[in-house]
Amino acid sequence: MSSQRLTQTQKMLQKLSPQQILLMKLLQIPTMELSSRIKEEIEENPALEESESYEDYDNDIDNDIDNDVDNDIDDDRQDDDYDPLSDFDDYMQDDDDDEAAYKLRTNNYSRDNEHYEAPISSEESFQDTLIQQLGYRKLDDKKYKIGTYIIGNLDDSGYLSRPISGIMDDLLFTQNIDVTEDEVMEVLNIIQDFDPAGIGASNLQECLLIQLRRLEDEGEEDVDYTLPILIIEQYFNEFTKKHYDKIVKKSGISERQFRAAMNVILKLNPKPGGAVDNSHRSNYVVPDFSIYNNCGKLELTLNSRNAPELHVSKDYIDMLVDFSKQEKNKSNREAVNFVKNKIESAKWFIEAIKQRQTTLYVTMDAIMNYQKEYFLTGDETKLKPMILKDISEKVGLDISTISRVANSKYVQTAYGTFPLKSFFSESLTNDEGEEVSTREIKKILMDCIEQEDKSKPLTDDVLTQILKEKGYNIARRTIAKYREQLDIPVARLRKEL
């Protein structure tokens, strides 16, 4: 099946011109990454340069090149006249998950997420901090390499989910370092002694125990860590399920002792990586768009600070003209073709950047007008049901193009900065026959849970009944699905002492 899909993908890619493929890739890049992509293109193509203004680059190229050179060179390049978006639907058919994920209704997920993450700030990561601590230890070269590899395999929470045997295999095959399990464990134990406590654990239980034992070793006065360690070590399953009564009964301790132990445990950090990784905590997003409410009139601006103005190098244009005046021979023609290809690539890239900015603007403008009431008020209940097809029909672009624009793009409003995909939602019909956005339902669901009595949290059955009383006839399984999408645990796990 994979071979068949690969063949299908290759055939569809052959339908697209280089310009279309370039534009397609640029569309899905968020503003934060666009600057790097442009710098990369400039480094690879010396005929492309940044400039304060590039308004006359077309005239320079047309006047200096086309009239003097085109008649002398057998140019087999593709025709520049193309519709850059016309074949996107064909191309997207090879990616079943993309289409299935949105279903033209969207659940706000696309496989593009795997390739382009939301831009984050460039502060020091927790891996950088750990490698710095590793450097303070007196380790030989082999152990240092083991340490850096382990640190590189920690997830964002600071956990090492990769098994020791897997790390041993990786080091052997990728770095030609033959290690034993004891050697890896020795270095891992060193890393688990780093700050913050809990780094390098394989799971939550180990993470909490590392923190508790370090606190015990530090010997803080008037605090007994014996009982908290006992609870996490022997009753972790009951602890995670909040079966507190079972812990009290099985351990034979009093409720007062249990509460004191829980106060210690709840101060621990379940995600020590997040404690150091400021870049992920701040999640500094560079918005691609900004919307302002100017006395009841919405104004849209496109962030172009990471898209510098570009032009084709005048030196390369002059070089091509000079070559065209020289004696025609094989060497000369090869040089001409090389220079001309670089110039054509520069022209394509400049045009693709222009097309990207235009496509982004018209798409966001359509979204803004479609959700006008929300952008004017900030009231989430004013969000209308909106699917990719709605915007596609308004702007006359393919659904796949809208998907790429919506993916990994952010808009800054007076009410916060949001991913574009958050404005797409399915629709439901209330008791009055009106179509309402599923986001409106989720907002009501969140409000109910935020206001609940945490000693007696609302079950899915109760939430279903509350929403029915408000005029939303939704099945219990749908409530459970929305709750999970909002990353809200079941009632039992929301219970507090």
Buried (B, 14 or more C-beta within 10 A) or exposed (E): EEEEEEEEBEEBBEEBBBBBBBBBBBBBBBBBBBBEBBEEBBEEBEBBBEBEEBEEBBEBBEEBBEEEBEEBBEBEEEEEEBEBBEBBBBBBBBBEEBBEBBEEBBBBBBBBBEEBEBBBBEEEBBBEBBBEBBEEBEBEEBBBBBBBBBBEBBEBBBBBEBEBEEBBEBBEEEEEBEBEEEBBEBBBEBBBBBEBBBBBBBEBBBBBBBBBEBBBEEEEEEEEBEBBBBBBEEBBEBBEEBBBEBBBEEBEBEEEBBEBBBEBBEEBBBBBBBBBBBBBBEEBBBBBBBBEBEEEEBEBEBBBEBBBBBBBBBEBBEBBBEBBEEEEEEEBBEBBBEBBBBBBBBBBBBBBBBBBBEBBBBBBBBBBEBBEEBBBEEEBBBBBBBBBBBBBEBBEBBBBBBBBBBBBBBBBBEBEBBBBBBBBBBBBEBEEEEEBBBBBBBBBBBEBBEEBEEEEBBBBEBBBBBBEEEEBEBEBEBBBBBBEEEEBEBBEEBBEE
